[in-house]
Amino acid sequence: MKNIIFVIIALLMFSCKDDTPSLNGDTGSLAFNAISVPDITYKSATVKAEVSNSPANLLKTGFCYGTEVSPEINSSLVETNISEGVMQAELSSLSESTTYYVRAFAMAYDGKVVYSDEASFTTGSPDAEQRLADYVAPTYDDDYTNISSWNQRSRWNLANVHDPSVVKADDGYYYMYQTDASYGNAHAAHGHFHCRRSKDLVNWEYIGATMPSTPDWILEELNKTRAEMGLEPITSPQYGYWAPVVRKVREGLYRMYYSIVIDNYIKTGKPAVTINNVAVNFDNSWTERAYIGLMETSDPASNIWEDKGMVVCSSTDKNMGDWGRNGLGNWQAYFYFNAIDPTYVITESGEHWMIYGSWHSGFSAVEIDPATGKTKTDLSKSWNIFSNGSTYGKLVARKDRSRWQGSEGPDIIYNPETEYYYMFIAYGQLAVSYNTRVVRSKYPDRDFKDMRGVAATSGDQAWPIVTHPYQFNDSYGWVGISHCGIFSDGAGNWFYTSQARFPVDIPGINQSNAVMMGHVRSIRWTEGETDSKMDGWPIVMPERYGAVPQDLPISKDELTGNWELIIFSGKPTGSDATTEIKKSQILTLNQDGTVETGVSEWTGKQWTYDAAKKVITINGTRIYLQREVDWEATPRVHTVVGGGYGTPSEGMSTYWLKKLK
């Protein structure tokens, strides 16, 4: 038997010997005779090298290149073969108007590398028409259910996004942070407040959780308060991790304010669990308080955050023990300011303010100590707050006058061009009706008003509608579009990001309303309106951002033809839970300047175009245009979209348009 094995091994060794390259082989007398760059565009280049005396066995050959002289194989490289004494390859995805250096190389199995002489070239700068002609739209699928699981996270891009907050960091990346919610609970047991990043706002790389486990201080603070209230401690709370906001405070310092909800009843401490539509542990009390905490980092790329503890907790204007609830139909909430959904702004004069609140009596503004990131005034007891100096902040906005109102997710920014602070607010329920409103003020902590001039604290709904559930043709449409994050690129361009969900019961998609895709949209700002009160308001574009080149002017000839028109008009139909998806209709802009559409006030009216400002005016309504992606087209292509607001006297309608190719 041993002899047989020996014979087999010998045969195998003999049969492989002639086919295996020598691991000790070198490049011999190989020489590169010439290297040239015969073809250069603004984003690619063809490189060519002539080779002589090439040995049969080489580990790899190709070109290495970069923006520094003498590139080596640890620089960017492209591999290619030698054919009849010539190597040729295309270098792609280059930066325009940039000088590159390139060398051909050959590597032997012993690791020896031979380089050619160096060549250099400079990419061109395309004209605007060429740049637009070369544009390729994003191709990822909005139905991401086949890659929604945790083990597919490297492919998510903007899948599994909920309540996003975005900050542009010093390294040039945009970092996005979010609520833990995900399709199929993919984030469960993998930490909290997950992060992804992007250089172009289109392609996003998943990074990971920023909080590995729940901080100990939350349970300590909870049970300290319960002891003071004469209640038994809760040993294992049912936590919810919601709605972080991230801001750059200064160079080398970033702050994240986050929400953690305790979903246990106050009286018994039992978890609020619903089985077969029955709240099995309901004990005639409200659920426990929520907490807003703080984390800091000096480098978002590291994804290492240091927890700094509690900033604020839910508080009430009622007495300490007035937490009773006589039934699930009672909506007179115990807590007045709910410590959920923080947002944060730094004023031009250096003041720091946090605004927070969700579903209870409205939103509170509390001043923050710039040095610590905590409240500037020490917190009093969390009951009878208006008798204790209101250290939990002051009311800045509310949807109505009740203690339980469908508004949440404020986000505040300052626009130095308009010199206003803007607060974006989510109205309605997530499943369908979620829509966004906006108010503004010259101050971060008071006097917010809507476009009509109505005070945000009045209890009247704010207008206009900024985003709303919608459906263009050839699509399922989107619902749940709110709880936004507003951010800029530092060069005057502003963006709106939020989750969006598929409608319920889409055939072939299990639990379609739980599909949460992150959306990023551009913002334009109104100017030159007939009513000056309408100047300086944000208009969110109707289609998602796709990095479409914007430098080619939009001509009047491009605008004639058919458009899809969506109108968000009047107050939402029915209750928040049943608000309808606004569907598109066809609008035609004729060459002679007339309009054809089913919208009675626009039919037969004239349209004009201001090419310098990229604004169409139809019957006095100004529509602000931008090039964007037609996400419903197959294949996706660039087109022209626009948005605008009707005047307060016309009912505050919001108009979204998309040009059809």
Stockholm file with secondary structure:
# STOCKHOLM 1.0

chainA/1-661         MKNIIFVIIALLMFSCKDDTPSLNGDTGSLAFNAISVPDITYKSATVKAEVSNSPANLLKTGFCYGTEVSPEINSSLVETNISEGVMQAELSSLSESTTYYVRAFAMAYDGKVVYSDEASFTTGSPDAEQRLADYVAPTYDDDYTNISSWNQRSRWNLANVHDPSVVKADDGYYYMYQTDASYGNAHAAHGHFHCRRSKDLVNWEYIGATMPSTPDWILEELNKTRAEMGLEPITSPQYGYWAPVVRKVREGLYRMYYSIVIDNYIKTGKPAVTINNVAVNFDNSWTERAYIGLMETSDPASNIWEDKGMVVCSSTDKNMGDWGRNGLGNWQAYFYFNAIDPTYVITESGEHWMIYGSWHSGFSAVEIDPATGKTKTDLSKSWNIFSNGSTYGKLVARKDRSRWQGSEGPDIIYNPETEYYYMFIAYGQLAVSYNTRVVRSKYPDRDFKDMRGVAATSGDQAWPIVTHPYQFNDSYGWVGISHCGIFSDGAGNWFYTSQARFPVDIPGINQSNAVMMGHVRSIRWTEGETDSKMDGWPIVMPERYGAVPQDLPISKDELTGNWELIIFSGKPTGSDATTEIKKSQILTLNQDGTVETGVSEWTGKQWTYDAAKKVITINGTRIYLQREVDWEATPRVHTVVGGGYGTPSEGMSTYWLKKLK
#=GR chainA/1-661 SS CHHHHHHHHHHHHHHHHTTSCCTTCCCTTCEEEEEEEEEECSSCEEEEEEEESCCSCCSEEEEEEESSSSCCTTSEEEECCCBTTEEEEEECSCCTTCEEEEEEEEECTTSCEEECCCEEEECCCCCHHHHHHTCCCCCCCSCCGGGCSGGGGGGCTTBTCCSCEEEECTTSCEEEECCSCCGGGTTTTSCEEEEEEESSSSSCEEEEEEESSCCHHHHHHHHHHHHHTTCCCCSSCCEEEEEEEEEEEETTEEEEEEEEEECBBTTTCCBCCEETTEETTCCSBCBCCEEEEEEEESCGGGTCCEEEEEEEECBCSSCTTCCBCSCTTCCCCSCSBCCCSCEEEECTTSCEEEEECCSSSCEEEEEECTTTSSBSSCCCCSSSGGGTTCTTCEEEECSSSSSSCSEEEEEEEEETTTTEEEEEEEESCTTTTCEEEEEEESSSSSCCBCTTCCBTTSSSCCCCEEECCEECTTSCCBEEEEEEEEEECSSSCEEEEEEEECCTTCTTSTTGGGCEEEEEEEEEECCSCSSGGGTTCEEECSSCCCCCCCCSCCCHHHHCEEEEEEEECSSCSSCGGGCCCEECEEEEECTTSBEEESCTTTTTCBEEEETTTTEEEETTEEEEEEEEEETTSSSCEEEEEEEEECCGGGTCCEEEEEECC
#=GC SS_cons         CHHHHHHHHHHHHHHHHTTSCCTTCCCTTCEEEEEEEEEECSSCEEEEEEEESCCSCCSEEEEEEESSSSCCTTSEEEECCCBTTEEEEEECSCCTTCEEEEEEEEECTTSCEEECCCEEEECCCCCHHHHHHTCCCCCCCSCCGGGCSGGGGGGCTTBTCCSCEEEECTTSCEEEECCSCCGGGTTTTSCEEEEEEESSSSSCEEEEEEESSCCHHHHHHHHHHHHHTTCCCCSSCCEEEEEEEEEEEETTEEEEEEEEEECBBTTTCCBCCEETTEETTCCSBCBCCEEEEEEEESCGGGTCCEEEEEEEECBCSSCTTCCBCSCTTCCCCSCSBCCCSCEEEECTTSCEEEEECCSSSCEEEEEECTTTSSBSSCCCCSSSGGGTTCTTCEEEECSSSSSSCSEEEEEEEEETTTTEEEEEEEESCTTTTCEEEEEEESSSSSCCBCTTCCBTTSSSCCCCEEECCEECTTSCCBEEEEEEEEEECSSSCEEEEEEEECCTTCTTSTTGGGCEEEEEEEEEECCSCSSGGGTTCEEECSSCCCCCCCCSCCCHHHHCEEEEEEEECSSCSSCGGGCCCEECEEEEECTTSBEEESCTTTTTCBEEEETTTTEEEETTEEEEEEEEEETTSSSCEEEEEEEEECCGGGTCCEEEEEECC
//
